[in-house]
Amino acid sequence: MSDASAGFDLSADSEAFGYPRSSIAADLAAIAAVGVALLAVQLLLPVAVHDRLAFDHAAFDPVTLFTAAYVHAGTGHLLSNVGGYVSLSLVTYLVCLHADRRAWFRRTFPAFLVVLPVAVNLTSYVLLETRFPAASPVSRGFSGVVAGFGGFLLVAVAVHLRRTYSRETVFFVGQFAVLLLLGELLWIYAGRVTVLEGAAVTVGLALAVSGIASRTRGRTYGDDHYRQVGVDLLYVGLVLALLVWLVFGLFPADPVAHGTFTNVFAHGAGFVEGGLLAALTLVVFRPSSNNRFE
C-alpha cells in the first residue's frame, strides 16, 4: 500500500528547484513578456513615436529617461538587446533559484524595468555633459538594462556561493571576476597594454586565486566536498565566460563605428547600478521565511 502511494505522489513532480512548477512558469512568462513587449513596440509603433520616446540630450525631457529604454534604432539593435536580455535574465533567474532566492529575483526584476532605465540614462547624461559638453546624442535601447543583469548575475553568484563557502572565499572570487572584466576593458581600449598594466592585472588575478586556495590550508575535506568544488568551478567558469561575452558586446573598441554612437557610458552605468540595485533589494527587502513560495 505504501509503495503504491509513493508511486502516485505528485508533490515532487509538481516542484522544480524546491518551488512549484506553476510559479516558475509564471516567472518565465514574465521574462518572456518583456521581450515580446520590446518587439511589439518596435514593430507596431510608428517611427515618429519612437523618436518622441527616445531621450534627446539636447532637449532634456524627464519622461524619456524611462521610455528611451523601450525603443530601438532598428531591428538589428533590437534583436541584439533582446538576445542579451533573454540569456542574462534566464541565467540570473536560474542562479537565484539555486540559491533559494526566487523572491529576491521577483523583487528585483520590476525594479530593473522601472528604476534602472532612469538611473542609467540620467548617469549617462551627467557623464556625457561633463566629458563631452558639446555632444547632444539621442539615447535609446534596452542595453543599459541588459548590462544591469550582468551586474545582478555577479551579485547572485556571490550569494549562491556564500551558501557553501566562507565570506572570504566569496570575496576572492568576486575580486577575480572584477579584475578579469577590468582587464578585458583594458585590452579593448588601451590599444597597447603596457608591461606594468598587464603585470598589475596578472598579479591581482594570482592573488585572488591564492586567496581562494588559502582557505583550504590545514583542513581536511571529504570526496563530496571536492566534487562540489569541481561543480562550482565549472559553474563559475561558465558565468565568467558569459560576462566576458557581455563586456565584449557592450564595449566595442570603436564606439562611433559605422556612423552610430554606442553609449559605453550607459553600459558601464548599467552594469554597476544593476549590481548595486540587486544588492539593495537583497538587503533592504528581506522576505519572511513563511513567504518562500510566493
C-alpha positions in Angstrom: 0.0 0.0 0.0 2.8 2.4 0.9 4.7 1.6 -2.3 1.6 2.3 -4.4 1.0 5.6 -2.6 4.6 6.6 -3.2 4.3 5.8 -6.9 1.4 8.2 -7.2 2.9 11.0 -5.1 2.8 14.0 -7.4 4.2 16.5 -4.9 7.8 16.0 -6.1 6.8 16.2 -9.8 5.0 19.5 -9.2 8.1 21.2 -8.0 11.4 22.3 -9.5 14.3 23.7 -7.5 12.1 23.4 -4.5 9.4 25.7 -5.9 6.0 25.0 -7.6 6.4 24.5 -11.3 3.5 26.8 -11.9 5.2 29.6 -10.1 8.4 29.1 -12.1 6.4 29.0 -15.3 4.8 32.3 -14.3 8.2 33.9 -13.7 9.5 32.6 -17.1 6.4 34.0 -18.7 7.1 37.4 -17.2 10.6 37.4 -18.5 9.4 36.4 -22.0 6.7 39.1 -21.9 9.3 41.8 -21.6 11.0 40.5 -24.8 7.6 40.4 -26.6 6.8 43.9 -25.4 10.1 45.2 -26.9 9.3 43.5 -30.2 5.8 44.9 -30.2 7.0 48.5 -29.6 9.5 48.2 -32.4 7.0 46.7 -34.9 3.7 48.4 -34.0 4.6 52.0 -33.2 5.4 54.4 -35.9 8.9 55.9 -36.3 7.6 59.3 -35.2 6.5 57.9 -31.8 9.9 56.1 -31.4 11.6 59.5 -31.9 9.4 61.1 -29.2 10.1 58.3 -26.8 13.9 58.5 -27.2 16.0 60.5 -24.8 17.4 63.6 -26.6 20.2 65.0 -24.5 19.8 68.4 -26.1 16.1 68.6 -25.1 16.0 67.1 -21.6 12.6 65.5 -21.0 12.5 63.6 -17.7 9.8 61.2 -19.1 12.1 59.9 -21.8 14.7 58.9 -19.2 12.4 55.9 -18.8 10.8 55.5 -22.2 14.1 55.6 -24.1 14.9 52.1 -22.9 12.0 50.6 -24.8 12.6 52.0 -28.3 15.5 51.0 -30.6 17.3 52.4 -33.6 16.5 49.4 -35.8 15.7 45.7 -35.9 19.3 44.7 -35.5 19.7 46.9 -32.5 16.5 45.4 -31.0 17.4 41.8 -31.6 20.9 42.2 -30.2 19.4 43.7 -27.0 16.6 41.1 -26.7 19.1 38.3 -27.2 21.3 39.6 -24.5 18.4 40.3 -22.2 16.9 36.8 -22.5 20.2 35.0 -22.0 21.3 37.1 -19.0 17.9 37.2 -17.3 17.4 33.5 -17.6 20.8 32.6 -16.3 20.4 35.1 -13.4 17.0 33.6 -12.6 18.4 30.1 -12.5 21.2 31.2 -10.2 18.6 32.8 -7.9 16.6 29.5 -7.9 19.7 27.5 -7.0 20.5 30.0 -4.2 16.9 29.7 -2.9 16.3 33.4 -3.7 13.4 33.3 -6.1 11.7 36.1 -4.1 14.8 38.2 -4.5 14.6 37.9 -8.3 10.9 38.7 -8.3 11.5 41.9 -6.3 14.5 43.0 -8.4 13.1 42.3 -11.8 10.4 45.0 -11.8 12.9 47.5 -10.3 15.2 46.8 -13.2 12.3 47.5 -15.7 11.3 50.8 -14.0 14.1 52.2 -11.9 17.2 51.1 -13.8 16.4 52.8 -17.2 16.0 56.2 -15.4 19.2 55.7 -13.4 21.2 54.6 -16.4 20.1 57.4 -18.7 20.5 60.0 -16.0 24.0 58.8 -15.2 24.9 58.7 -18.9 23.6 62.2 -19.3 25.7 63.6 -16.5 28.8 61.8 -17.7 28.5 62.9 -21.3 27.6 66.5 -20.3 30.7 66.6 -18.1 33.2 65.0 -20.5 31.7 66.0 -23.9 29.6 69.1 -23.2 29.3 69.9 -27.0 27.8 66.5 -27.7 24.0 66.1 -27.9 23.3 62.4 -28.6 19.9 60.7 -28.7 19.8 57.7 -26.4 17.6 54.7 -27.0 17.7 51.0 -26.3 17.5 48.3 -23.6 21.2 47.7 -23.5 21.6 49.6 -20.2 19.2 47.2 -18.6 20.9 44.2 -20.2 24.2 45.4 -18.7 22.3 45.7 -15.4 21.5 42.0 -15.5 25.2 41.4 -15.8 25.8 43.1 -12.5 22.8 41.3 -11.0 24.3 38.0 -12.2 27.6 38.7 -10.5 25.9 39.5 -7.2 23.7 36.4 -7.5 26.7 34.2 -8.0 28.2 35.6 -4.8 25.0 35.0 -2.9 24.9 31.4 -4.2 28.5 30.7 -3.3 28.0 32.1 0.2 25.7 29.2 1.0 28.6 26.8 0.8 31.8 28.8 1.2 33.2 31.4 3.6 32.8 35.1 3.2 36.5 35.4 2.4 36.3 32.8 -0.4 33.4 34.7 -2.0 35.3 37.9 -1.7 38.3 36.5 -3.6 36.0 35.0 -6.3 34.5 38.4 -6.7 37.9 40.0 -6.9 38.9 37.6 -9.6 35.8 38.3 -11.6 36.1 42.1 -11.3 39.8 42.1 -12.3 39.1 39.8 -15.2 36.5 42.2 -16.6 38.6 45.2 -15.9 41.5 43.5 -17.7 39.2 42.9 -20.7 38.2 46.5 -20.8 41.9 47.5 -20.6 42.6 45.1 -23.5 39.8 46.6 -25.6 40.5 50.3 -25.1 44.2 50.6 -24.2 45.3 49.9 -27.8 48.6 48.6 -26.4 48.7 47.1 -22.9 51.9 48.1 -21.2 54.0 45.5 -19.2 53.1 47.3 -16.0 49.4 47.2 -16.7 49.5 43.6 -17.7 51.6 42.7 -14.7 49.2 44.5 -12.4 46.2 42.6 -13.7 48.0 39.3 -13.6 49.3 39.8 -10.1 45.8 40.7 -9.0 44.3 37.6 -10.5 47.0 35.5 -9.0 46.4 37.0 -5.6 42.7 36.2 -5.9 43.4 32.6 -6.8 46.0 32.4 -3.9 43.4 33.8 -1.5 40.8 31.2 -2.6 43.3 28.3 -2.2 44.5 29.6 1.2 41.0 28.9 2.6 41.6 25.2 2.4 45.0 25.0 4.0 45.3 22.9 7.2 41.8 21.5 6.7 40.6 18.0 5.7 37.6 17.6 3.4 35.8 14.5 2.1 35.2 13.5 -1.5 31.8 15.1 -1.5 33.3 18.5 -0.8 35.8 18.2 -3.7 33.1 17.1 -6.1 31.1 20.1 -5.1 34.1 22.3 -5.6 34.6 20.9 -9.1 31.0 21.5 -10.0 31.2 25.1 -8.6 34.4 25.8 -10.5 32.7 24.8 -13.8 29.6 26.8 -12.8 31.6 29.9 -12.0 33.7 29.5 -15.2 30.6 29.4 -17.3 29.2 32.5 -15.7 32.5 34.3 -16.1 32.5 33.3 -19.8 29.0 34.8 -20.2 30.1 38.0 -18.5 33.2 38.3 -20.7 31.0 37.8 -23.7 28.7 40.6 -22.4 31.5 43.0 -21.9 32.9 42.3 -25.4 29.4 43.0 -26.9 28.6 46.1 -24.8 32.0 47.8 -25.1 33.2 48.0 -28.7 36.7 49.2 -29.4 35.3 52.0 -31.6 32.1 53.3 -30.0 31.4 55.5 -33.1 31.8 52.9 -35.8 29.5 52.8 -38.8 28.2 56.3 -38.0 26.4 55.3 -34.8 27.4 56.0 -31.2 27.5 53.1 -28.8 26.9 54.6 -25.4 29.5 52.8 -23.4 28.9 55.2 -20.5 25.3 53.9 -20.2 26.5 50.3 -20.4 29.1 50.8 -17.7 26.5 52.6 -15.5 24.0 49.8 -16.2 26.4 47.1 -15.0 27.4 48.9 -11.8 24.0 50.2 -11.0 22.4 46.9 -11.7 24.7 45.2 -9.2 24.0 47.9 -6.6 20.3 47.8 -7.1 20.3 44.0 -6.8 22.3 44.2 -3.6 19.9 46.8 -2.3 16.8 44.7 -2.9 18.5 41.8 -1.3 19.5 43.6 1.9 16.5 46.0 2.4 13.6 43.8 1.4 14.2 40.5 3.1 11.1 38.3 2.9 10.0 36.3 5.9 10.6 32.5 5.8 6.8 31.9 5.5 6.8 33.5 2.1 9.1 31.1 0.3 6.6 30.0 -2.3 5.1 33.4 -3.1 
